[in-house]
Amino acid sequence: MATRRRLLAVVVLVPLLAALALWAFAWPAARTAPRDLPLGVAGPAAATARLEQQFGRHEGAFEIHRFADEAAARSAIENRDVYGAVVVTPEGPELLTASAASPVVAQLLRQAVTEQAAAQGSGMKTVDVVATPASDPRGAALSSSVLPLALAGLVAGALVTLLGLRGFRAVAALTVAAALVGIVAAALAHSWLGVLTGDWWAEAGTLGLATLAVSAAVAGLAALVGPAGIGAVAFLVMFLGNPFSAAASAPQLLPDPVGTIGQWLPPGASATLLRSVSFFDGAAATGPALTLAWWAVLGLGAVVLGNALKERTKTTASASGSASAEPALTPLG
């Protein structure tokens, strides 16, 4: 009977996991399209009104922001308020993009705006305001960093748990390991490959924090519920966090609410934060930095709490055992 149950579990669980993995990875990719994608328009009111009307034909695709001139539009792109902007100038329309924010979005905007300009019989000048590094023009290296960081965090958290490190020793091991991962990753991505171009230490801190957010969550949940916590966090990070991260595209290109959920999980938050510190001088970095910090703080807190609960249980059990071992007193007489 037990063998049949194990066989049934394998037969049922494997296809279920395969279906879940295909859904998590394939569904967002198959439904990629702009959804309230922040886009700016700048120039005379009459001309920008016409542009807004044209973009409005793509219902729900773009969230239009109005700017007085090209300088304001460029500033908004550099601050990560918008992904691009169409500027109406006396010489003709001009498209401002930021491939560093998302090469996929930059290409999408070029196609959409160029097609509209061609339909009106006019050309379109394109300017990449914040470009990807020449060593990584498609942004593939940055998007590929999400999975290794998640794996490093999972391995670190699992090792701390399996090696029996507890309390503040576990906290110290997780923190030091994450810091070393950040330094090594920055040395590879920035100093050697040249795919990151921002402040070196800010990038190292981001990479380390991304690792710590996952490793602390693994060790923390395992400290509270046991080894099953490792599998729970691994499932959350790998099956949901990785495909929902939008590291290779943008959160506004994924179906609702996938894009939002992805930014609440470490892989998505780390990809967004890494873009900000590497290419945009830290613009719009507060949100993803706080997300990663909360994951790390709550995870490390759970590590300490789990150790305290286990020590309390041991103390209670020891006191109970000592009391039961005391010989009963025989009354006199």
N, C-alpha and C positions, 0 to 999 in steps of 0.2 A: 504493500500500500504506500509506504514512504517513497519507494522508488518511482512509482507511478506519479505521485504528486510532484516530485522533482522534475520528472520528464515533462509533465504538463506545464510546470512553471517555465521551463526552458522554451518549450514550443510556443507558449503564449507571450512571454516577456520579450524574446528576441524580436519577433515581428513588430511588437508594440513599440519597442525602443527604436527600431529602424524607421517606423512610420513617424514617430515623434521627431527624430533627427531630420528626416526629409522635410517635415513640415516646418521645423524651426529654421532650417537653412534655405530651403528652396522657395517657400512661400513668400518671404520678404523680397527675395531676389526677383521672383516672377512678377511682383506687384510694384516694382520700383517706378515711381513717377513723382513729379513735384506736387507737394501739398503744403499750401501756405508758405511757399519758399520766399524768404525776405528778399525783395528786389527794389532797388531805388530808381527813381526818375528825377531828372534835374533839367532845368531850363525854363523858358517862357511858359506861362500858365496855359496858353492855348495849345502849344505843342505837346506839353506833358499830359494835358487832358486827353488828347488824341491817343497818346501812347497808353495811358491807363485804360482807355476804352478797348484798345487792341488786346492788351494783356487780360482784360476782364472777360474776353471771350473764352479763355481757358478757365472755366469756373473752378474755383478752389485751388488753382495751381500756384498762384503767386499772392504774396502779401506785399502790397505796394507802399513804399515809403517815399515821400516827396522831399526834395532838397532844392535849395535856392540856386546852387551852381555846382560846377564840377569839383571845386575844392571841398565842399561839404559832402558830396557823394564819395570822394576818395577817403575822407576822414571816417565816414561811416563804414566803409569797407575795411579799413585798417583797424577799426574798433570792433569788427566782427558783428556789426549791427545788421548788415546786409551782405549777401554773397556777391552782388554785382550791381551795376547801375547803368541805365541808358541816359546819356547826356545829349541834349539837343543843342548844337552849336551852329554858328553862321555857316560853317564849312560843311555841315551835315551831321547826322547822328553818330554818336560814339559810344561804344560799349566798353564799360570798365568791368573787369572780372578779377577774381583772386583764386588762381589755381591752387595756391597753398592751402586755402580753406577746403577745397574739394575739386580735384581735377574733373570729376564727373559732372559736377554742377557747372563748372566753367564751360565745359564742352556743350552741355545742354543749353546754356544761355546763348552761346555762340550760334548754335543751330536755330534756336527759336527766334532770336532777334534778326539774324541774317536772312532767314526766310521771310520775315515780315518786311524787311527793307527791300528785298528783291521783288516782293509782290508790288511794292510802291515804285519800283524802278530806280531805287537809289542804292548807293553802296553803304558799307558799314565799316568804320575803323574800330579795331579792337585793341585795348590796352590792358595788359595783365599787371594790375597794381601791386599785388603781392604774389609773386611767382614761386613755383616750387623750385628747389635747387636743381642746377643743371645735372647733378649726379643722380637725381631721382625725379625726372620730369613728370612721371605719372603718379607720383606719391605712393608707389607700391611698397617701398621699404617701410614707410611709417605705418601704413595699414597692416603690414605683415608683422609688426612688432607686438600687436595686441595678443596674439596667441602665445608666443614665448613668455611674455610677462605673466600671463595667466597660469601657464604651466609651471613657471618658477615659483609662483605663489602657492599653487597646489602642492608641489613637491616639498617646499619648505614647511608648510603647515602640517602635512602628513608626517614628515620626518620628526618634527618636534613632538607630535602626538605618539608615534610609534616608539620613539626613544625614551618616552616616559618623562620628558622635561615638563615641569609644572611651575605654576605661579610666576614669580618675577624672573626665574631662570629662563622660562619659556619666552617671556616677553623680551628679555635681552637677546635671546637667540634669534627670534623673529625679526627684531629691529636691526640687528647687526647684519643678518643675512640679506634683508631688503636693501640696506644701505650699500652693501657690496655689489648686489645685483645692479643697482642704479649706477654706480661708478663704472662697472665693467660695461654695461649697456651703453652708457654715454661715450665711453672711450671707443667702442666699436662703431656706433651710429654717427657720432659727431666727429671724433678725431680721425678715424680711419676711413669710413665710407663717405663722410661728408653729406649725409642725407638730412641731418639736423643742423640748423644754422643759428640758433639762438644762444642765450647765455648757457655756458656749459654746465654750471652748477645747478641752474634752474631745471635743465633737462635731466640731470642726474637725480635731482630730488623728485621730479615727476615720475621717472622710471622706478625709483625706489619706493615711492608712495603707492604706485600702482601695484607693485609686488606685495607690499605690506598689507594692502587692503584685502587681497585674496588670502594670503597666508594667515593673517590674524583671524579672518572669518572661519577658515578651516580649523585651526587650532582651537578657537573659541567655542565653536559649536561642538567639536569633538570633546572638549573639556566638560561641556554641559550634558550631552546626550550619549557620549561614547563614540567609537569608531564610525558609527553610521553617519555622524556629522560630516566626515570627510566626503563620503559619497554624495550627501545632500548638497554641499557647497560646490563640489565638482560638477554635478548636474546643472546647478543654477548658472555657474560661470561658463561652462563649455557648451551646454545645449541651448541656453537662452542668451547669456551675456555676449558670447562671441558672435553669433549671427545677428543679434539685435544691436550690435555696437555701432553700425554704420561707419566703421573705420574706413572702408573703401568708397563710401559715397557721401551721404549726409543724413542726419536724422529726419529731415523734412522730405526725404525721398522714400522712406519706408512707410508701410501701411500703419494707420492708427490702430492701437496705441503703441505699436512696436517701437517706433522711434523714440517716444518718451520713456518707455520702460528701459530701453537700452542705455539711456543716459543716466539712469538710476543705478545701473550695475557697473562694477569696476572696469570691464573692458571698454565700454562706451565712454565712460567718464575719463579714463586714462587716454584714449585716443584724442578726445576733444581738448583735454588739458595739454597734451603734448604738442598739438598744432598751435595752441595759443602761445605757449612759452617759446616754441622754436621759431615760429614765423611771424607772430603778431605782437611781440614784446609783452606778452602776458595779458593782452586784451581778452576780456570775457573769460578769464581763468577762475574767477571766484567760485562759480557754481560747481564745475567739475572737481575743483580742489576740495571743496567742502564735502562733496559726495564721497570722494576717496578717503578723506579724513574721518568721516563718520564711520565708514566701514572699518577702518583701521582701529579707531578708538573703541568702538563697540566690540570688535573682535578681541582686542587685547584685554578689555574689561571682562569679557566672558572667560578668558583664560584664567585671570586672577580669581574671579568669582567661582568658577568650577573647581579650582584647587581648594578654595576656602570651604566650599560645601563638602568636598571629599574629606578634608581634615576634620571638619565638624562631625561628619558621620563616623569616622574612625574613633574620634574621642568619645562619642556617645556610646558606640558599640563596646569600646574598651571599658568604660565606666560601668556599663550594664553587665559585662562579663565579670568584672571584679566584684560587683555586688552579689552576683549569683554564686560566686565561688566562696564567699565568707561562710564559715560553719555556723549552723544554727545554735543558739545558746540554750543549754539545758536548764530548766528552772530548778532552784534549790529545793531540797526537801523531798 
